[in-house]
Amino acid sequence: MENDKTTTAPSRIRAGFVGAGFMADVHSKAARAAGADLAGIASSSHASAARAKDRLGVTQAYASVQDLVEDDTIDVIHVCTPNVTHAALAEAALNAGKHVVCEKPLATNVKDAVALTALANSRGRTAAVPFIYRFHPMVREARARVRLGQVGRVLTVQGSFLQDWLLSSEDDDWRVDESLGGPSRAFADIGSHLCDVVEFVLDDRISSLAALNRTAFSQRAGRDVRTEDIVSVVFETSGGAVGTLLISQVAPGRKNRLALEISGTTETLTFDQEQPETLWVGRRSGSQLLVRDPAALDPSAARYCSLPPGHPQGYQDAFNAFISDVYLAVRTGTVPDGLPLFEDGLRAARLTAAVQRSAREGGWQEVPPNHPESTGRKTPLLTLKERQ
Ligand SMILES: NC(=O)c1ccc[n+]([C@@H]2O[C@H](COP(=O)([O-])OP(=O)(O)OC[C@H]3O[C@@H](n4cnc5c(N)ncnc54)[C@H](O)[C@@H]3O)[C@@H](O)[C@H]2O)c1
C-alpha cells in the first residue's frame, strides 16, 4: 500500500453513474455490493437515465451529466459511456473534486491520457480504470508465482483475447464507428485488457512490438468500416521475454476468451478467463491443475476469494472486488496493491498508439514508459527488475 492521497473519507460512499448501458449495470451491482449508496445516474437523455434509475435501483435520475457531476453530495463518478466521451467526462468529474472510475479506454489518444493522469494526481483523488481481470484470484496467484520466482526466468508469453460478437457483416455497434469508439477498436477494446494482464502478471513492461491489423468487412450495416477486427502482435519486454498476442472480435464460438500462457525456466502458467477457477501449472514433470482454494493460494490471491472453494467466482465477482478496492482507496487514502489507476489507462493508450503506428507504418515500435514527471506522480511505478 502506498500513501499519497488526501481524501474526504466519506463514511458511506455516494456513487453517481454516467451512462445507462451494460457497464452501468455491472458498475452499479459492484457499487451496491461494496456498500455504496447508488445516489444518481445521468445518461444521453433524462428519459434514459430515468429508465435506468428504476431498473438499477438508483435514487435519482439527473437531467444532465453536468448536474450529476456538480452535485456536492456525490463522492465518486463512474464513467460508463462510449469511448470518445471518457476524457471530457473524467476531467469534469475530477475538476468537480470527485473520485473517478473511468471505463477503458481512459482516452482515445496518448495526449489526453497523460493530461488526465496528471490531473488526477494533482487533485489527489482516487482515479481508477476497470482492468478487472486483475481481480481473478488465479491471476493474482500467477502474479505471485512470477514474483516469488517459482516460474523461474520468464522466457515466453502467449496471449489471446477472442470474441465473435462482430462475426457477421450485419453486426454493428457504436464501437465500430471511430467517431464514437476511437481510431482503434479491437485493440483498444479488448487488447488493452490483455496487455494489462500480461504486464500485471509479469511485473514487466512490453518495451517494443510489431503489429498487423485486419478488418474483416469493409462495410457493416451499409457503413464503411475503418476500425480493426483483428490484431496480431509480436513483442519483447524490458525483462527480456518474447511473446505474441492475438486479438479478434470475429472468432466463431469464442465469446470472451482472454487466455494467457507464460513459460519460465521452471514453470508454465496458463489462465483462461472463461475458466477462471483454475490455473494450469506446467512442469517438465508433475504438471498440475491448481483449483481456486484460499488455503492453497498465495495470500495476495486468497484475499480475492470471496466465495468458498467449489462455489465458482466469475466476471461480476472480479468487478465487485475491483470496486471494493477503489472504495477502500477513497475511504482510507491508501491504494491497495494492484489497483489499476489512470497510469494504467495511460499505459494502455501508449500500447494502443504503438500498435496503430506499427500496423500503419510497418516495423517495430518502441513503447515508452510512463515518466513520473509527465503525470505528476510522486513515486515512479517500478518493474520487478527495477526493484531488485
Ligand atoms: N472493463 C470492462 O470489463 C468493460 C466491459 C465492457 C465495456 N467496457 C467499457 O464501458 C464503456 C461502456 O460500454 P457499454 O457496453 O456499457 O456501452 P452501452 O452502449 O451498453 O452503454 C453506453 C451508455 O452511454 C450512454 N451515453 C452515450 N453517450 C453519452 C454521453 N455523451 N453522455 C452520457 N451518456 C451517454 C448511452 O445512452 C448508453 O446508455 C465502453 O467504453 C467500454 O469500452 C468495459
The ligand as an ORCA input file, in Angstrom:
! r2SCAN-3c Opt
* xyz 0 1
  N     -13.998     -3.012    -18.068
  C     -14.724     -3.881    -18.734
  O     -14.674     -5.081    -18.475
  C     -15.655     -3.394    -19.819
  C     -16.563     -4.263    -20.423
  C     -17.446     -3.755    -21.379
  C     -17.382     -2.408    -21.735
  N     -16.471     -1.595    -21.150
  C     -16.389     -0.159    -21.498
  O     -17.515      0.502    -20.924
  C     -17.928      1.580    -21.743
  C     -19.439      1.496    -21.962
  O     -19.738      0.292    -22.634
  P     -21.197     -0.351    -22.598
  O     -21.040     -1.744    -23.098
  O     -21.828     -0.115    -21.282
  O     -21.924      0.545    -23.713
  P     -23.502      0.706    -23.896
  O     -23.703      1.106    -25.305
  O     -24.222     -0.502    -23.377
  O     -23.875      1.932    -22.925
  C     -23.415      3.243    -23.150
  C     -24.346      4.216    -22.426
  O     -23.817      5.536    -22.503
  C     -24.872      6.456    -22.853
  N     -24.243      7.609    -23.486
  C     -23.792      7.727    -24.753
  N     -23.235      8.947    -24.945
  C     -23.354      9.606    -23.778
  C     -22.949     10.910    -23.332
  N     -22.308     11.764    -24.139
  N     -23.239     11.278    -22.061
  C     -23.886     10.414    -21.231
  N     -24.271      9.165    -21.585
  C     -24.006      8.766    -22.842
  C     -25.767      5.631    -23.768
  O     -27.061      6.186    -23.840
  C     -25.743      4.278    -23.040
  O     -26.709      4.276    -22.001
  C     -17.098      1.486    -23.024
  O     -16.112      2.477    -23.035
  C     -16.458      0.115    -22.973
  O     -15.162      0.085    -23.550
  C     -15.614     -2.063    -20.201
*
